[in-house]
Amino acid sequence: MADSKTAIVAVTVVFLVATYLYIRSNNYERSNCPSVSKVFADEVNCLRILQAKASNQDNHGLRNALQSRALPNQRLTVAFGVDNAFTTTSIENRNMFRNQSTSLLRQPFSNSGWIKLHHGLRSMVKDALTDKSILLVPLVQSLTLRITLAVLFDLNPIAIPASVAEELASDINDIWLASKCGTIPKWRTQTRTHMLLRSILPSTDPLNLAENPMNFILPAYETLWRVVLRCFIEVLYRGPRASRTTWRRAIQESLSHPKDSSVDVSKFSTNNIAREALRLYPPTRRVYRYFQDPATGYPEVEAADLEACQRDETLWGADAKTFNPDRWMTIDDPARRLLAFGDSPFRCPAYNEFGFRMIILLTGALSEGVGEDYELQYGSCCELPEWGTPLCSGRRSYSQVRLQGLRSCN
């Protein structure tokens, strides 16, 4: 009798394990990208990797460069169902995607586009801050995603429900983190994310590689919200009060003159605030490229540690880890020194003004709404590091930080 029960239990366990493995094999895919073999943090090698040049190559050609970038990014095809410039090896497809992106990013520069986005943001921030205690990260994610969708798909950002944007942003973050693991969840299993996308963009099909709106959302939104979050904290809550006053005044003046985003206030440009946020907190901390080892012929992946490079004291001075927009006033070739937008042949279409404006627009709208009426409440999170130490760069950092309204004395 005991042997019979043991056998039944054993068969049941085998069945359950087999069922689990079958489901997992259908819902997950193992990454086939080689592990990282070399990590570089010096400027010369970081630029080389951004350009997708192997250490023994001078003229590598665009097709080879595309292959070098595409393989480490195949996890994004599995996890998000995307087929864009970051995942393709086709020169034609890459050029088509880049041209589309460039065209979309030009739209706010006409028909008072920046003014409309600013007005929409002010309204959304005002609505959000009716609650005197609000989690900061979901707020920044929601605002950034709604404005990104407005630009990319010509939508009214106010018409996108904040709750839907928060859920979609949360899903994107969770899927991104899961895609970093060796076993990647397949995009077709993300049914809630598909539903959220269809509720905002009903004419698109998230399961169609060509139509999937994540092709554009992922590179635009994902590279923006974490920079905006840290820029906002630096401008409002870190550093000497006199500097913060100057930064906020410059941003507000810039938003009041949207036709010239580089309005100077006492010879200070708001673009320098955005540059400094991108330097200290690059949206992509490490960039990966696939090469073949010239000696062995075996595949390898090299990484450019942009975060470490852009914080190197030998390149940026003793205050390299401090948020200091003034440093850009004395840099002769800022476009070359700032690595956040990549380099040829893969320089981001947002590098020429658009990226700076979006950071300042979102940081400015938040700072307008918050004013002097809110403080940061940390909950179970650690408090902000002391001045001169960068904020944490992790995706889950500051997830419990709240904007807490100050009590009125009246």
N, C-alpha and C positions, 0 to 999 in steps of 0.2 A: 504493500500500500504506500509506504513511504517512498519507495523507488518510483512508483507511478506518479506521485505528486511532484517529486523532484524533476522527473522527466517533463511533466507539463509546464512547470516553472521555467525550466531550461528552454523549452520550445517557445514559450511566451516571450522570454527575454530576447531570444534570437530574432523572433518575428518583429518585436518592437524596435530592436537595434537596426534590423534591415529596413524597416519602414522609415525610421528616422534618417538613415543614410540615403535612402531613395529620395525622400523629400528634400533633404539638404542638397543632394547632387543636382536636383532640378531647380532649386531656389538660390543656390550659391555657385560661384565659379572660382576656382583657384587661380591666383595671379601667376602668369608665366614669365613675368619680367625678372631678369637677373637681379640679385641683391646689389646694393650699392657697394662698389669696390673702392672708390676714392672720393673724398670730400675736400673741397678747396675753399678757402676763405680769403685768399689774396685777390686783389682787384684784377690783375692780369688774367688769371685762370678763370675767375668768375665771368669776365667778359667773353673769354674763349668759349666757355660752356654755354653761355647765353646765345652765342652765335652758332652753336652746334658744331664747333670745330674740334676734331680730335687733336691731341697734342702733337701729332706728327703730320698734320695737314695744314696747308695754306689755302688752297682753293678747293673747297669741298663740294660746291654745287648745291642748289636749292633742294633737289630731290633727296640727296643724302641727308641734308639738314632736316627735312621733314620726317624722314624715317627715324632720325636720331631723337626727335622730339616725340613722335607718335607712340613708340613702344612703351615708354614709362607712363604714358597717359592712357593706355588701353583700359586701365581700371575704370576710367571715367565713362567709357563706352558701356562697360558691363553695369556699372552702378547707376548711371544716369541716362543711358540710352542715347548718348549724343554722338553726332558725327559732324565735327566742326574743324576749324583750323588747327586745333590742338591735338586732334586724334587722326587726321587724315595724312596719307602719304601722296595724295594727288595734288599736283601743282594747280591744276584747274579748279578743284574744289577749294583749295586754300585761298586762291585769289578771289573766287566768288564770295566766300565767306568774309574775307577782309574787306572787299568792296561794299558788301551789304552793311557790315558793321560801321565802316567809315561814314556811309550815307546816313545811318540811323543816328550816329553821334553828332552829326551836323545840325539836326533838326532843332534843338533848343536855341541855336544861334539866329533863328529867323522867327518872324511873327511873334515877337515878344515872348519867346519860349521860356527864357530864364525867369522872367517876371511871373508868368503863370505858374511855373514850378514852385517859385518862392511863396506865392500866395497860397497854393495848395498845401505846401509844407507847414506854413504858419497855422492854417486851419486845423491840420491833422495833429500838430503838436498841442494846440489849444484844447482840442477834444480829449487827447490822451491825458493831459495834466489836470483834468477835472477831478481825477483821483489824486489825492495828496500823498499817496505812497505807491510807487510804481517801479517794477523791476526795470533796470536800465537796459540790459542787453536785449530783451524782446522788443522794447520800444525802439531802439536803434535799428534792429533787424527789420522790424515792420516798416518803419519810415523809409529805410534804404531800399527795401524790396519794392514798395509801392511806387517810389519815384523812379526806380529802375524800370519797372514795368510800364510806367507812363511814357518814358523816353523810347523804349524799345518797341512798344506796341501801340503807341498813340492813344493811351487811355487817360481818363480822368482819375488821378490818384485818389481823390476823395471818395470816388465811387467804389473803390476796392475795400471791402470790409477789413478793419484792422485785425479782427480775430482770424480771418482767413489768411491774411498775410503773415501773422505770427505763427500759425500752424505750418504753413508752407515753408517759412524760414527755418523753423525748428526741424522739419523733415529733411531739408537740404543739408543742414548742419550734421544731423545724425547719419545720413547716408554718406556724406563726405568722410566722416570719421570711420565708419564701417569699411569704406573702400580702401582705407589705409592698411587694413588687416590682410593677411595672406589669403583668406577666403572671403570673396566679395559677394554681397547680396545682389541678385539680378534685378535690373530695373523693372522688369515685367511684374515682379512681386510687390512693388510699391503702390498698391491700389489706392491708398488714401492720398498719396501725393498726386497721382493721376487725377483723382476726383477734384482736388483743390485747384490744380492747373486748369481743368476743364471749366470749373465754376468761374474762373477769371477770364479764360481765353477759350470760349466754347467752340470756336472754329478751328482749333488746332488739335492734333492727335499726338499725345505724349508717347505713344507706342510706335509711331512712324519716325524712323531715323531722320528723314528730311524735314518733317514738320514739327518735331519735338521742340517746344519753346525753350527747353533747357539748353539747347545749342547756344542761345544768346544770353539767357538768364545767368547761367553758371559763370562764365568769364566776367560778366559785368557786375552782378551783385556780390558774388563770393569774394571778389578782389577789393570790395569797397567797404562793407559794413564794419569789418574789424579795424580798418584805418580810421573810419569816422568815430567809432567808439573811443579809441585812444586819443584821437585829436581833441574830441570834446572834453575828455577828462583832463588832458593837459592844459587846454585853454581856460577851463573854468575852475579847476581845483588844484592845480600844481604850479610850482614856481613862485617867484616873487610877485606880490600883488601888483606892483607897477607894471611888470611885463604882461600880466594877464589883462590888465586894463587896456594896455596898448593893443594887444592881440584882438580883444573883443571889439574895441572901437574900430580897428582896421577892417574887421570882418563886417561889421554893421555898415560902415561906409561903402564897402564893396557891394553889399547887397542892395544898397540904395542907388548904386550906379551900375546896373547889370550889363550895360553895354561895354563896360571896361572893368573886367574882373581884377585887373592889377592896379586898381586905384591905390595911390600912395598916401599914407598918413604919416607925416613927419619922415618921408623918404622910406617908409616901410611898406612892402608889398604883401598882400594877402597870399599871393602865390608861394611866398616863402614859408608860410605856415603849413600849407599843403605839402610842399617839398619836404619840410622837416618831419612831418608826420609819416610820409612815405619812406624817408630815409631810416628813421628810428624804428618804424613798424612796417617793414615791407609786406605787402599783401600776400606774396608768396615767399615764405622764409627760405626755402630751398628749391632750386630748379634742377631737374634731372635730365640727363641726356644719355642716350644709348650709343655705344661705340663698339668696335671690335679691337681687341688688343692686337697691336701690330706684330708682336713677337709670337703670340700663341694662336691668334686667330679666334680666340674665344670671346664671346660677348661679355661686355661689362657696362656698368652704369656709373657715370661720374656725377657728382652733385656740386653745385655752386651754393655755398652757404651765404646767401645775400645778407641775412641779418647780421652775421658775425662780421662780414666785410664792411657793411655800412656803419658798424659801431667800432671799427678799428681805430684806436687812438693814434697810430702812426699815420693814418690817412686823414683823420678828422680832428685831431687835437685832444688835449686832456679832457675836454668836456664832451667827448664823442658819445657818451651814454646819456647825455642831458638833452632835453627838448629845448633847442635854441634856434629859432627861425632866423635870428640875426646873422648866423654864420653864412647864409646864402648871399648876403649883400656883398661879400668879398670873393665869391667864387666866380671865376671867369667863364667857365663852360658848365653851367648847372645841368644841362641836358645830358652831358657825357658822364658827369659824376653820379647822377642819380640812376641807380640800377633797377628801380622798382618797375619801370616800363619795359624792361628787357633791352635788347639791342638787335640791330639788323642781322638777319632778315626777319626777325620776329618781334620788332618793336610794336608795342601795343598801340592800337589806333587812338586810344584815349590820351596819349602822351602830350599831344599838342593842344593844351588848354582845357579840353573837356574834363579830364580827370581832376585837375585842380579845382575847377568850378564846382564839380559835384561834391567834393570834400568840403569846400567852404560853404556851399549852399546848405548842406545837411548840418554841419557843425554850427553854422550861423543861426539856422531856424531853431535848433535845439537850445542854443544859448539865449536867443531872444525869449523863448517861452519860459525857460527856467529862471533867467535873470538872477537876482540875489535871493530868491524865495525858496530855494531848495538846497539841501545838503546831501552828501552821499552817506547812506547808512549801509554798513557792511554785513550785518547779519552773521552768518557762519563763515563768511569769507574773511581772509586776512585783509587788514587795512592796506592802503596804497603804500608802496615802498617810499623810502625817503627820497627827497629831491636829489637828482643826480644818478639815480638808479632807474632804468627803464621799467615801465609797466610790464606785467606778465603778458606773454604773447600767445598763450594757449587759447584754443577755441572755446574752452569751457571756463576760462578765467573770468572772474567778476560776474558769474551767472546769478549770484545771489545779492549783488549790490542793488540797492534801491535809491531812487530819487525820493527823498523825504521832505515834504513841505514843512517850512518853518512856521511855528505858531505865531499868529499875530498878537501884538501887545495890546491891541484895542479891545 
